[in-house]
């Protein structure tokens, strides 16, 4: 299987060249005639009696690229798994096999804003879905900020669950429900312009860990997939009311009351002391009266004062010991989950790359090197490179380190180029030794180098004096 990218007009496509002998069958016809929610839009093109599978990835970015320079949080992990679960349920309706899903981070496409996901399903491709999902969870565990204890527990628990024999996505969803109840947005919010009237306001996670959904089977599904028209999910507090369910905020409040997390520690200790005293002061005389009769209660009345006082003293000493020595220090990592001890250090086995998915990968840059450079923000030795704009009113774009990303998404880029024609992540400039390269990051309006339009995700070498066009803005590389 070969993978490459292509730009046609204002659309970008991920193109999969299937192995010889893989002819489009039932699954390909179902993907052509139906927009399956959670899957990238699909069509087939033929050239020289060989078919190519086209997947629309316009305005989306690979998960691996999104997480190159930041951590993934608990809400995003929950969103990703919930959307995967929804996609699998939709695939079951069309009798599509889960073995054809590409779960490599480079082929899972998400929208940078909202984290809405589009999965790539290759018709007729053989594979082992549980193994791919386990490797994805292992990758996510590496992308967790280990200072976030709750996120660490969730990611580690999901990965450990995936190592069990015959695990299912339902098992993962139960863990998401149990460990991620406090995540406010467990599904991506969709702009009002994308709202589909055939998607009702039901939603949330039911008792089995499934996402509650309601949808008009007679409605038009042509707007499904990861593009415009995806069914809107309402997970905001006060709006997320399912047919048999309750509001998300009310569910979280009820869970807090059941677990006691809403009661302060000091108040719980005082209440416990009152319960102990009441049981002894009332229970002991009643028991003695039942055994010896009413006269025995009067003979031992001094004992009714000593016993509660002794019990109160012992209980208070126990509470002090618990508060001082029994509680975890603030900031200490959790030591166990679900009764199983967590390792002292996060020793994660190395991933074994899947042979059929390694081919055609377009970005072999070292991920760790990318992260370290961005976090440190250290300038390269020698001259500071820059992009000199053609417009006089614009300032030079200084490039003090590499890789250097230009776009209009403030949280994900190194330089914000705030123009409507510029994509959220538009281009990335890298340095390899003494050579410089520029990569189009699946932009909508494209990138030109020396007058040549780059394909989506294409990388080209640049030299001092080369003209670079980002959308409709021209620069000279200096």
WOQUIBEL-V202161 format. One record per residue. N is the residue number from 1. SS is DSSP state (2 for helix, 1 for strand, 0 for the rest). Layout:
BEGIN
N;SS  N;SS
END
This chain:
BEGIN
1;0  2;1  3;1  4;1  5;1  6;1  7;1  8;1  9;0  10;0  11;1  12;1  13;1  14;1  15;1  16;1  17;1  18;0  19;0  20;0  21;0  22;0  23;0  24;0  25;0  26;2  27;2  28;2  29;2  30;2  31;2  32;2  33;2  34;0  35;0  36;0  37;0  38;0  39;1  40;0  41;0  42;1  43;1  44;1  45;1  46;1  47;1  48;0  49;0  50;1  51;1  52;1  53;1  54;1  55;1  56;1  57;0  58;0  59;0  60;0  61;1  62;1  63;2  64;2  65;2  66;2  67;0  68;0  69;0  70;0  71;0  72;1  73;0  74;2  75;2  76;2  77;2  78;2  79;2  80;2  81;2  82;2  83;2  84;2  85;2  86;2  87;2  88;2  89;2  90;2  91;2  92;2  93;2  94;0  95;0  96;0  97;0  98;2  99;2  100;2  101;1  102;1  103;0  104;0  105;0  106;0  107;0  108;0  109;1  110;1  111;0  112;0  113;0  114;0  115;0  116;0  117;1  118;1  119;1  120;1  121;1  122;0  123;0  124;0  125;0  126;0  127;0  128;0  129;2  130;2  131;2  132;2  133;2  134;2  135;2  136;2  137;2  138;2  139;2  140;2  141;2  142;2  143;0  144;1  145;0  146;0  147;0  148;0  149;2  150;2  151;2  152;2  153;2  154;2  155;2  156;2  157;2  158;2  159;2  160;2  161;2  162;2  163;0  164;0  165;0  166;0  167;0  168;0  169;2  170;2  171;2  172;2  173;2  174;2  175;2  176;2  177;2  178;2  179;2  180;0  181;0  182;0  183;0  184;0  185;0  186;0  187;0  188;0  189;0  190;0  191;0  192;2  193;2  194;2  195;0  196;0  197;0  198;0  199;1  200;0  201;0  202;0  203;0  204;0  205;1  206;0  207;0  208;0  209;0  210;0  211;1  212;0  213;0  214;0  215;1  216;0  217;0  218;0  219;0  220;0  221;0  222;0  223;0  224;0  225;0  226;0  227;0  228;0  229;0  230;0  231;0  232;0  233;0  234;0  235;0  236;0  237;0  238;0  239;0  240;0  241;0  242;0  243;0  244;0  245;0  246;0  247;0  248;2  249;2  250;2  251;2  252;2  253;2  254;2  255;2  256;2  257;2  258;2  259;2  260;0  261;0  262;0  263;0  264;0  265;2  266;2  267;2  268;2  269;2  270;2  271;2  272;2  273;2  274;2  275;2  276;2  277;2  278;2  279;2  280;2  281;2  282;2  283;2  284;2  285;2  286;2  287;2  288;2  289;2  290;2  291;2  292;2  293;0  294;2  295;2  296;2  297;2  298;2  299;2  300;0  301;0  302;0  303;2  304;2  305;2  306;2  307;2  308;2  309;2  310;2  311;2  312;2  313;2  314;2  315;2  316;2  317;2  318;2  319;2  320;2  321;2  322;2  323;2  324;2  325;2  326;2  327;0  328;0  329;0  330;0  331;0  332;0  333;0  334;0  335;0  336;1  337;1  338;0  339;0  340;1  341;1  342;0  343;0  344;0  345;0  346;0  347;0  348;0  349;0  350;0  351;0  352;0  353;0  354;0  355;2  356;2  357;2  358;2  359;0  360;0  361;0  362;0  363;0  364;0  365;0  366;0  367;2  368;2  369;2  370;2  371;2  372;2  373;2  374;2  375;2  376;2  377;0  378;0  379;0  380;0  381;0  382;0  383;0  384;0  385;1  386;1  387;1  388;1  389;1  390;0  391;0  392;0  393;0  394;0  395;0  396;0  397;1  398;1  399;1  400;0  401;0  402;0  403;0  404;1  405;1  406;1  407;1  408;0  409;0  410;0  411;0  412;0  413;0  414;0  415;1  416;1  417;0  418;0  419;0  420;0  421;0  422;0  423;0  424;0  425;0  426;0  427;1  428;1  429;1  430;1  431;1  432;1  433;0  434;0  435;1  436;1  437;1  438;1  439;1  440;1  441;0  442;0  443;0  444;0  445;0  446;0  447;1  448;1  449;1  450;0  451;0  452;1  453;1  454;0  455;0  456;0  457;0  458;0  459;1  460;1  461;1  462;1  463;0  464;0  465;0  466;0  467;1  468;1  469;1  470;1  471;0  472;0  473;1  474;1  475;1  476;1  477;1  478;0
END
